Amino acid sequence: MATPLSPGTLAVNVLDAQSLLAAFGVLGVGVVMFAETGLLIGFFLPGDSLLFTAGLLCTGSGQHGVKLSLPALLVAAAAGALAGSQCGYLLGRRAGGALLARSRSARLHEGAQRAEELLERYGHAKAIVLARFVPVVRTVLNPMAGALRVPVRTFTVWQVAGGLLWSLGLTLAGYALGSSVPNVDRYLLPVIALVVAVSMLPLALELLRSRRAAKAGVRG
């Protein structure tokens, strides 16, 4: 669990991973994972950086003297990510595209377009897994899948697979780095930027593979 904060440190920046973790600890990770993957209003939350930073803080590295429990963190991260995704799917299945239509966020609508393109280009299984690694898209793909009537069993199986790979993978990557590099929190911002970039590699590689396959098809 996180170390209690003094009254002077209660201000929380929801866009800053260390601030969230210092204030709410493991519970905050589960709540943010649920909100980012299950509720459209959570599209701006720092999912990738939060998971990685939380894993790092399990080693005792970081500001505020915060140290989290790794087993509790893994459970909270996975539970929040999986429950949120399933909730988003069910909301989309019931409300259709009405939820997205009411939003005025250009970023959210752009993410919805990318999510729909993923589903059309790669099929349900691959798109659901790949979307986990793309900010905003991982928020809107779930209700999009529900609105497009992706079969419940198909969605559930692949969102669980992608959700575990994403949430546990980034958390354990942070823990591994914090365990092996002394004072790594001094370089946290560039490290997080690198991690976010690396987390998008599965989608980048899939896009590259698809383009090569398309070119080969044209030549043939």
Backbone as CSV, one residue per row, in Angstrom:
resi,resn,N_x,N_y,N_z,CA_x,CA_y,CA_z,C_x,C_y,C_z
1,MET,0.842,-1.196,0.000,0.000,0.000,0.000,0.879,1.248,0.000
2,ALA,0.294,2.375,-0.427,1.069,3.608,-0.477,1.243,4.184,0.919
3,THR,2.359,4.883,1.127,2.603,5.564,2.383,1.659,6.755,2.507
4,PRO,1.007,6.960,3.668,0.073,8.082,3.827,0.766,9.405,3.547
5,LEU,-0.002,10.351,3.020,0.524,11.666,2.700,0.205,12.648,3.813
6,SER,1.001,13.676,3.911,0.726,14.742,4.867,-0.364,15.641,4.310
7,PRO,-1.049,16.433,5.147,-2.131,17.296,4.677,-1.711,18.240,3.574
8,GLY,-0.433,18.621,3.531,0.019,19.570,2.528,0.224,18.972,1.156
9,THR,0.042,17.655,1.025,0.297,17.010,-0.266,-0.947,16.368,-0.853
10,LEU,-2.104,16.886,-0.474,-3.349,16.260,-0.905,-3.764,16.643,-2.321
11,ALA,-3.203,17.706,-2.883,-3.563,18.100,-4.239,-3.113,17.013,-5.207
12,VAL,-4.023,16.602,-6.094,-3.737,15.500,-7.003,-3.848,15.977,-8.440
13,ASN,-2.833,15.669,-9.228,-2.853,15.941,-10.661,-3.209,14.639,-11.359
14,VAL,-4.419,14.532,-11.911,-4.883,13.267,-12.488,-4.131,12.904,-13.762
15,LEU,-3.380,13.850,-14.319,-2.602,13.565,-15.521,-1.181,13.128,-15.200
16,ASP,-0.826,13.152,-13.907,0.521,12.786,-13.492,0.488,11.462,-12.728
17,ALA,1.213,10.468,-13.245,1.166,9.135,-12.660,1.644,9.114,-11.212
18,GLN,2.765,9.789,-10.924,3.301,9.760,-9.561,2.365,10.443,-8.581
19,SER,1.699,11.524,-9.021,0.759,12.212,-8.154,-0.430,11.316,-7.804
20,LEU,-0.959,10.623,-8.810,-2.072,9.696,-8.582,-1.679,8.575,-7.629
21,LEU,-0.504,8.011,-7.839,-0.060,6.881,-7.025,0.243,7.308,-5.593
22,ALA,0.815,8.508,-5.432,1.100,9.000,-4.094,-0.185,9.234,-3.306
23,ALA,-1.242,9.651,-4.006,-2.503,9.962,-3.326,-3.360,8.725,-3.068
24,PHE,-3.432,7.815,-4.043,-4.406,6.721,-3.964,-3.808,5.320,-3.968
25,GLY,-2.517,5.196,-4.281,-1.881,3.890,-4.238,-2.490,2.891,-5.206
26,VAL,-2.507,1.636,-4.797,-2.990,0.537,-5.639,-4.450,0.723,-6.040
27,LEU,-5.270,1.208,-5.129,-6.685,1.424,-5.426,-6.839,2.386,-6.597
28,GLY,-6.017,3.416,-6.625,-6.083,4.384,-7.713,-5.784,3.771,-9.058
29,VAL,-4.872,2.800,-9.094,-4.540,2.115,-10.351,-5.765,1.386,-10.892
30,GLY,-6.444,0.644,-10.022,-7.629,-0.087,-10.453,-8.719,0.833,-10.963
31,VAL,-8.935,1.952,-10.270,-9.975,2.909,-10.667,-9.638,3.555,-12.005
32,VAL,-8.373,3.961,-12.182,-7.970,4.600,-13.434,-8.054,3.620,-14.594
33,MET,-7.637,2.377,-14.378,-7.733,1.371,-15.438,-9.188,1.172,-15.868
34,PHE,-10.078,1.130,-14.890,-11.497,0.956,-15.201,-12.032,2.155,-15.967
35,ALA,-11.706,3.358,-15.496,-12.225,4.574,-16.129,-11.682,4.751,-17.540
36,GLU,-10.384,4.466,-17.729,-9.794,4.690,-19.046,-10.303,3.693,-20.083
37,THR,-10.564,2.472,-19.661,-10.991,1.452,-20.628,-12.498,1.252,-20.682
38,GLY,-13.227,1.779,-19.686,-14.657,1.527,-19.641,-15.550,2.726,-19.828
39,LEU,-15.016,3.930,-19.574,-15.833,5.136,-19.643,-15.208,6.118,-20.628
40,LEU,-15.985,6.647,-21.533,-15.448,7.556,-22.547,-14.806,8.794,-21.931
41,ILE,-15.285,9.208,-20.765,-14.718,10.391,-20.117,-13.298,10.138,-19.609
42,GLY,-12.865,8.880,-19.606,-11.535,8.558,-19.095,-10.472,8.458,-20.166
43,PHE,-10.784,8.902,-21.394,-9.838,8.730,-22.498,-8.524,9.482,-22.293
44,PHE,-8.535,10.541,-21.455,-7.341,11.375,-21.267,-6.417,10.846,-20.169
45,LEU,-6.825,9.828,-19.443,-6.049,9.351,-18.298,-4.752,8.650,-18.742
46,PRO,-3.700,8.734,-17.909,-2.375,8.232,-18.300,-2.182,6.743,-18.029
47,GLY,-2.879,5.893,-18.765,-2.832,4.462,-18.489,-1.461,3.837,-18.595
48,ASP,-0.768,4.032,-19.720,0.552,3.425,-19.920,1.546,3.874,-18.854
49,SER,1.661,5.184,-18.680,2.644,5.706,-17.731,2.282,5.329,-16.299
50,LEU,0.985,5.229,-15.991,0.571,4.862,-14.642,0.988,3.435,-14.320
51,LEU,0.743,2.509,-15.240,1.120,1.113,-15.019,2.625,0.971,-14.829
52,PHE,3.385,1.600,-15.715,4.835,1.480,-15.651,5.381,2.100,-14.364
53,THR,4.905,3.299,-14.029,5.376,3.975,-12.826,4.989,3.202,-11.570
54,ALA,3.788,2.635,-11.558,3.346,1.852,-10.406,4.246,0.637,-10.211
55,GLY,4.595,-0.034,-11.314,5.504,-1.172,-11.207,6.848,-0.748,-10.661
56,LEU,7.347,0.387,-11.118,8.628,0.908,-10.641,8.566,1.203,-9.143
57,LEU,7.449,1.771,-8.687,7.326,2.147,-7.274,7.214,0.938,-6.346
58,CYS,6.950,-0.228,-6.914,6.945,-1.434,-6.079,8.338,-1.754,-5.553
59,THR,9.366,-1.166,-6.169,10.748,-1.394,-5.734,11.201,-0.356,-4.714
60,GLY,10.352,0.637,-4.424,10.713,1.692,-3.491,11.366,2.874,-4.145
61,SER,11.459,2.864,-5.492,12.044,3.999,-6.221,10.965,5.041,-6.450
62,GLY,11.318,6.292,-6.435,10.357,7.347,-6.744,10.256,8.371,-5.639
63,GLN,9.506,9.416,-5.920,9.354,10.503,-4.977,8.314,10.151,-3.915
64,HIS,8.267,10.971,-2.860,7.278,10.855,-1.774,7.471,9.593,-0.940
65,GLY,8.517,8.792,-1.187,8.718,7.571,-0.416,7.615,6.557,-0.610
66,VAL,6.930,6.573,-1.752,5.819,5.662,-2.012,6.355,4.288,-2.407
67,LYS,5.853,3.244,-1.789,6.177,1.883,-2.193,4.888,1.077,-2.240
68,LEU,4.620,0.426,-3.357,3.399,-0.338,-3.544,3.672,-1.833,-3.451
69,SER,2.645,-2.593,-3.166,2.738,-4.056,-3.126,2.557,-4.597,-4.537
70,LEU,3.540,-5.349,-5.049,3.460,-5.855,-6.417,2.275,-6.806,-6.628
71,PRO,2.049,-7.809,-5.766,0.891,-8.692,-5.987,-0.433,-7.943,-6.011
72,ALA,-0.612,-7.011,-5.060,-1.865,-6.230,-5.007,-1.987,-5.359,-6.246
73,LEU,-0.875,-4.796,-6.697,-0.884,-3.944,-7.877,-1.269,-4.729,-9.132
74,LEU,-0.712,-5.906,-9.298,-1.026,-6.730,-10.470,-2.505,-7.086,-10.508
75,VAL,-3.059,-7.424,-9.343,-4.485,-7.760,-9.266,-5.339,-6.539,-9.605
76,ALA,-5.009,-5.386,-9.023,-5.789,-4.166,-9.255,-5.713,-3.729,-10.709
77,ALA,-4.520,-3.778,-11.289,-4.343,-3.354,-12.683,-5.132,-4.239,-13.631
78,ALA,-5.004,-5.546,-13.453,-5.702,-6.483,-14.339,-7.209,-6.390,-14.151
79,ALA,-7.666,-6.359,-12.899,-9.106,-6.308,-12.627,-9.723,-5.035,-13.206
80,GLY,-9.065,-3.898,-13.007,-9.595,-2.640,-13.531,-9.643,-2.625,-15.044
81,ALA,-8.566,-3.109,-15.681,-8.501,-3.111,-17.145,-9.537,-4.043,-17.756
82,LEU,-9.707,-5.219,-17.174,-10.649,-6.199,-17.743,-12.098,-5.799,-17.475
83,ALA,-12.385,-5.369,-16.249,-13.761,-4.967,-15.920,-14.162,-3.724,-16.708
84,GLY,-13.233,-2.784,-16.861,-13.529,-1.561,-17.604,-13.843,-1.841,-19.059
85,SER,-13.034,-2.684,-19.678,-13.250,-3.021,-21.082,-14.604,-3.690,-21.298
86,GLN,-14.949,-4.610,-20.411,-16.229,-5.303,-20.546,-17.396,-4.345,-20.330
87,CYS,-17.220,-3.418,-19.386,-18.254,-2.416,-19.129,-18.444,-1.524,-20.352
88,GLY,-17.341,-1.084,-20.962,-17.425,-0.246,-22.153,-18.146,-0.952,-23.290
89,TYR,-17.860,-2.239,-23.454,-18.520,-3.037,-24.491,-20.031,-3.096,-24.257
90,LEU,-20.421,-3.352,-23.006,-21.851,-3.470,-22.689,-22.571,-2.134,-22.876
91,LEU,-21.889,-1.042,-22.522,-22.488,0.285,-22.737,-22.694,0.546,-24.228
92,GLY,-21.698,0.181,-25.028,-21.820,0.363,-26.471,-22.904,-0.509,-27.065
93,ARG,-23.048,-1.700,-26.540,-24.067,-2.626,-27.049,-25.475,-2.108,-26.771
94,ARG,-25.628,-1.426,-25.632,-26.945,-0.903,-25.268,-27.230,0.455,-25.894
95,ALA,-26.220,1.320,-25.887,-26.447,2.696,-26.333,-26.069,2.936,-27.786
96,GLY,-25.420,1.947,-28.419,-24.998,2.114,-29.796,-23.997,3.244,-29.926
97,GLY,-24.123,4.057,-30.945,-23.190,5.168,-31.152,-23.633,6.454,-30.491
98,ALA,-24.696,6.399,-29.699,-25.234,7.617,-29.088,-24.242,8.292,-28.154
99,LEU,-23.470,7.479,-27.410,-22.514,8.048,-26.463,-21.443,8.861,-27.181
100,LEU,-20.920,8.319,-28.264,-19.897,9.030,-29.031,-20.475,10.259,-29.724
101,ALA,-21.712,10.132,-30.218,-22.344,11.229,-30.949,-22.519,12.460,-30.067
102,ARG,-22.674,12.254,-28.770,-22.891,13.382,-27.856,-21.597,14.100,-27.503
103,SER,-20.463,13.430,-27.716,-19.187,14.031,-27.341,-18.736,15.052,-28.380
104,ARG,-18.135,16.158,-27.909,-17.613,17.187,-28.800,-16.091,17.118,-28.913
105,SER,-15.492,16.093,-28.314,-14.041,15.972,-28.327,-13.558,15.458,-29.684
106,ALA,-12.758,16.282,-30.372,-12.204,15.861,-31.664,-11.275,14.677,-31.489
107,ARG,-10.537,14.667,-30.389,-9.611,13.564,-30.130,-10.351,12.248,-29.934
108,LEU,-11.491,12.327,-29.263,-12.283,11.128,-29.027,-12.872,10.595,-30.332
109,HIS,-13.345,11.481,-31.178,-13.906,11.053,-32.463,-12.825,10.502,-33.389
110,GLU,-11.636,11.072,-33.307,-10.519,10.543,-34.089,-10.165,9.126,-33.622
111,GLY,-10.185,8.944,-32.297,-9.924,7.616,-31.755,-10.978,6.616,-32.171
112,ALA,-12.236,7.044,-32.229,-13.322,6.163,-32.656,-13.138,5.728,-34.106
113,GLN,-12.702,6.662,-34.933,-12.465,6.335,-36.340,-11.342,5.318,-36.486
114,ARG,-10.268,5.514,-35.698,-9.155,4.562,-35.746,-9.582,3.198,-35.223
115,ALA,-10.437,3.188,-34.195,-10.916,1.921,-33.642,-11.739,1.154,-34.672
116,GLU,-12.612,1.859,-35.371,-13.432,1.214,-36.400,-12.564,0.687,-37.542
117,GLU,-11.529,1.450,-37.902,-10.613,1.002,-38.956,-9.866,-0.258,-38.534
118,LEU,-9.463,-0.309,-37.257,-8.782,-1.500,-36.748,-9.675,-2.733,-36.861
119,LEU,-10.941,-2.574,-36.453,-11.873,-3.697,-36.492,-12.097,-4.179,-37.928
120,GLU,-12.190,-3.238,-38.852,-12.436,-3.601,-40.242,-11.196,-4.212,-40.899
121,ARG,-10.013,-3.671,-40.583,-8.795,-4.100,-41.264,-8.258,-5.422,-40.723
122,TYR,-8.265,-5.594,-39.402,-7.592,-6.741,-38.810,-8.523,-7.816,-38.268
123,GLY,-9.811,-7.551,-38.297,-10.723,-8.523,-37.708,-10.852,-8.303,-36.213
124,HIS,-11.835,-8.921,-35.629,-12.154,-8.668,-34.235,-11.023,-9.014,-33.276
125,ALA,-10.502,-10.222,-33.353,-9.520,-10.691,-32.372,-8.279,-9.819,-32.355
126,LYS,-7.655,-9.642,-33.498,-6.403,-8.888,-33.559,-6.626,-7.423,-33.204
127,ALA,-7.722,-6.843,-33.647,-7.995,-5.433,-33.365,-8.191,-5.187,-31.876
128,ILE,-8.891,-6.076,-31.213,-9.163,-5.907,-29.785,-7.872,-5.962,-28.979
129,VAL,-6.955,-6.847,-29.357,-5.663,-6.951,-28.669,-4.793,-5.743,-28.973
130,LEU,-4.673,-5.378,-30.241,-3.816,-4.256,-30.631,-4.283,-2.936,-30.029
131,ALA,-5.594,-2.753,-29.910,-6.135,-1.489,-29.402,-5.672,-1.182,-27.982
132,ARG,-5.373,-2.207,-27.217,-4.925,-1.999,-25.841,-3.667,-1.131,-25.773
133,PHE,-2.878,-1.144,-26.818,-1.593,-0.467,-26.785,-1.635,0.932,-27.407
134,VAL,-2.834,1.406,-27.745,-2.959,2.719,-28.379,-3.841,3.623,-27.517
135,PRO,-3.262,4.699,-26.933,-4.070,5.620,-26.122,-5.285,6.119,-26.886
136,VAL,-6.371,6.359,-26.182,-7.670,6.802,-26.702,-8.369,5.658,-27.453
137,VAL,-7.665,4.995,-28.361,-8.284,3.886,-29.095,-8.715,2.785,-28.139
138,ARG,-7.893,2.513,-27.099,-8.273,1.467,-26.152,-9.515,1.860,-25.346
139,THR,-9.824,3.173,-25.313,-11.042,3.621,-24.629,-12.263,3.443,-25.521
140,VAL,-12.157,3.841,-26.775,-13.340,3.880,-27.638,-13.603,2.576,-28.386
141,LEU,-12.592,1.706,-28.497,-12.849,0.466,-29.231,-13.884,-0.407,-28.525
142,ASN,-13.886,-0.383,-27.208,-14.810,-1.241,-26.461,-16.277,-0.917,-26.744
143,PRO,-16.710,0.346,-26.585,-18.096,0.656,-26.961,-18.356,0.499,-28.456
144,MET,-17.331,0.748,-29.296,-17.490,0.546,-30.737,-17.763,-0.918,-31.040
145,ALA,-17.035,-1.806,-30.368,-17.243,-3.241,-30.565,-18.652,-3.639,-30.150
146,GLY,-19.146,-3.051,-29.053,-20.505,-3.338,-28.628,-21.533,-2.820,-29.607
147,ALA,-21.322,-1.584,-30.093,-22.258,-0.990,-31.042,-22.284,-1.749,-32.363
148,LEU,-21.131,-2.291,-32.772,-21.038,-3.039,-34.027,-21.429,-4.510,-33.868
149,ARG,-21.868,-4.869,-32.657,-22.355,-6.221,-32.377,-21.296,-7.300,-32.567
150,VAL,-20.067,-6.990,-32.147,-19.055,-8.041,-32.081,-19.562,-9.085,-31.084
151,PRO,-19.519,-10.384,-31.420,-20.036,-11.409,-30.501,-19.435,-11.300,-29.099
152,VAL,-20.279,-11.461,-28.095,-19.840,-11.298,-26.703,-18.668,-12.217,-26.381
153,ARG,-18.762,-13.481,-26.784,-17.698,-14.438,-26.468,-16.380,-14.028,-27.129
154,THR,-16.447,-13.623,-28.388,-15.237,-13.203,-29.104,-14.602,-12.006,-28.424
155,PHE,-15.428,-11.011,-28.102,-14.897,-9.808,-27.460,-14.275,-10.141,-26.114
156,THR,-14.974,-10.922,-25.310,-14.510,-11.220,-23.959,-13.186,-11.970,-23.974
157,VAL,-13.069,-12.994,-24.809,-11.838,-13.782,-24.866,-10.643,-12.909,-25.230
158,TRP,-10.813,-12.061,-26.254,-9.674,-11.295,-26.744,-9.397,-10.035,-25.947
159,GLN,-10.416,-9.479,-25.301,-10.129,-8.334,-24.438,-9.405,-8.794,-23.183
160,VAL,-9.711,-10.007,-22.711,-8.988,-10.554,-21.560,-7.531,-10.825,-21.926
161,ALA,-7.316,-11.418,-23.103,-5.947,-11.696,-23.543,-5.150,-10.398,-23.701
162,GLY,-5.725,-9.428,-24.406,-5.035,-8.158,-24.608,-4.880,-7.376,-23.317
163,GLY,-5.913,-7.411,-22.474,-5.866,-6.666,-21.219,-4.798,-7.173,-20.274
164,LEU,-4.649,-8.486,-20.186,-3.617,-9.059,-19.322,-2.223,-8.762,-19.872
165,LEU,-2.070,-8.895,-21.183,-0.773,-8.625,-21.801,-0.354,-7.175,-21.570
166,TRP,-1.304,-6.255,-21.728,-1.014,-4.830,-21.566,-0.779,-4.456,-20.113
167,SER,-1.734,-4.751,-19.250,-1.659,-4.291,-17.858,-0.523,-4.964,-17.091
168,LEU,-0.417,-6.274,-17.194,0.639,-6.980,-16.458,2.007,-6.745,-17.090
169,GLY,2.039,-6.666,-18.424,3.309,-6.469,-19.110,3.966,-5.149,-18.751
170,LEU,3.207,-4.053,-18.809,3.777,-2.742,-18.489,4.127,-2.622,-17.009
171,THR,3.300,-3.210,-16.148,3.577,-3.164,-14.708,4.872,-3.904,-14.383
172,LEU,5.022,-5.097,-14.938,6.223,-5.899,-14.674,7.465,-5.280,-15.321
173,ALA,7.271,-4.585,-16.454,8.408,-3.899,-17.082,8.922,-2.788,-16.158
174,GLY,8.017,-2.041,-15.553,8.415,-1.008,-14.606,9.109,-1.592,-13.391
175,TYR,8.578,-2.702,-12.902,9.179,-3.358,-11.733,10.583,-3.867,-12.056
176,ALA,10.741,-4.456,-13.234,12.048,-4.987,-13.632,13.085,-3.872,-13.755
177,LEU,12.671,-2.742,-14.344,13.605,-1.629,-14.500,13.959,-1.022,-13.149
178,GLY,12.967,-0.847,-12.292,13.223,-0.285,-10.974,14.104,-1.174,-10.128
179,SER,14.026,-2.481,-10.344,14.833,-3.437,-9.580,16.279,-3.486,-10.058
180,SER,16.504,-3.145,-11.314,17.840,-3.309,-11.891,18.630,-2.019,-12.046
181,VAL,17.951,-0.855,-12.051,18.636,0.430,-12.263,18.459,1.319,-11.030
182,PRO,19.530,1.602,-10.307,19.427,2.457,-9.116,18.980,3.875,-9.486
183,ASN,18.136,4.461,-8.643,17.695,5.856,-8.824,17.110,6.126,-10.211
184,VAL,16.410,5.149,-10.758,15.860,5.313,-12.105,14.798,6.400,-12.168
185,ASP,14.215,6.760,-11.002,13.168,7.784,-11.000,13.685,9.151,-11.440
186,ARG,15.007,9.347,-11.406,15.573,10.605,-11.882,15.346,10.789,-13.389
187,TYR,15.201,9.676,-14.068,15.028,9.716,-15.526,13.631,9.243,-15.931
188,LEU,12.667,9.428,-15.027,11.355,8.824,-15.219,10.639,9.332,-16.465
189,LEU,10.661,10.633,-16.718,9.924,11.171,-17.865,10.426,10.623,-19.200
190,PRO,11.739,10.659,-19.480,12.179,10.066,-20.746,11.954,8.564,-20.809
191,VAL,12.076,7.886,-19.685,11.842,6.436,-19.668,10.389,6.131,-19.999
192,ILE,9.452,6.898,-19.417,8.034,6.685,-19.688,7.719,6.959,-21.152
193,ALA,8.321,8.020,-21.704,8.108,8.323,-23.119,8.567,7.152,-23.989
194,LEU,9.699,6.561,-23.616,10.220,5.408,-24.356,9.285,4.212,-24.216
195,VAL,8.772,3.998,-23.009,7.881,2.864,-22.769,6.589,3.006,-23.571
196,VAL,6.029,4.213,-23.599,4.803,4.445,-24.368,5.058,4.169,-25.850
197,ALA,6.225,4.610,-26.340,6.568,4.364,-27.743,6.718,2.875,-28.014
198,VAL,7.392,2.174,-27.101,7.593,0.733,-27.271,6.270,-0.022,-27.192
199,SER,5.350,0.459,-26.334,4.064,-0.218,-26.175,3.231,-0.175,-27.455
200,MET,3.562,0.773,-28.340,2.827,0.887,-29.596,3.479,0.084,-30.719
201,LEU,4.587,-0.604,-30.410,5.271,-1.404,-31.423,4.392,-2.493,-32.040
202,PRO,3.561,-3.211,-31.241,2.723,-4.243,-31.865,1.853,-3.695,-32.995
203,LEU,1.257,-2.519,-32.781,0.431,-1.928,-33.831,1.286,-1.485,-35.016
204,ALA,2.438,-0.866,-34.731,3.315,-0.406,-35.811,3.797,-1.577,-36.667
205,LEU,4.162,-2.672,-36.014,4.629,-3.848,-36.753,3.515,-4.460,-37.583
206,GLU,2.315,-4.447,-37.033,1.178,-5.008,-37.766,0.846,-4.146,-38.977
207,LEU,0.920,-2.831,-38.820,0.684,-1.930,-39.957,1.731,-2.147,-41.050
208,LEU,2.988,-2.303,-40.631,4.064,-2.538,-41.597,3.861,-3.855,-42.331
209,ARG,3.479,-4.883,-41.586,3.243,-6.189,-42.199,2.090,-6.129,-43.193
210,SER,1.037,-5.410,-42.834,-0.126,-5.299,-43.715,0.219,-4.552,-44.995
211,ARG,1.016,-3.487,-44.871,1.398,-2.725,-46.050,2.265,-3.554,-46.984
212,ARG,3.174,-4.328,-46.405,4.011,-5.192,-47.237,3.175,-6.245,-47.948
213,ALA,2.204,-6.793,-47.222,1.331,-7.795,-47.828,0.489,-7.188,-48.946
214,ALA,0.023,-5.945,-48.747,-0.777,-5.272,-49.756,0.059,-4.996,-51.006
215,LYS,1.325,-4.562,-50.831,2.202,-4.304,-51.957,2.500,-5.580,-52.728
216,ALA,2.716,-6.671,-51.978,2.993,-7.954,-52.619,1.789,-8.411,-53.429
217,GLY,0.567,-8.132,-52.890,-0.647,-8.508,-53.603,-0.822,-7.733,-54.890
218,VAL,-0.449,-6.427,-54.848,-0.551,-5.588,-56.044,0.422,-6.053,-57.114
219,ARG,1.643,-6.392,-56.711,2.639,-6.860,-57.649,2.261,-8.188,-58.276
220,GLY,1.606,-9.036,-57.435,1.214,-10.344,-57.941,0.047,-10.239,-58.928
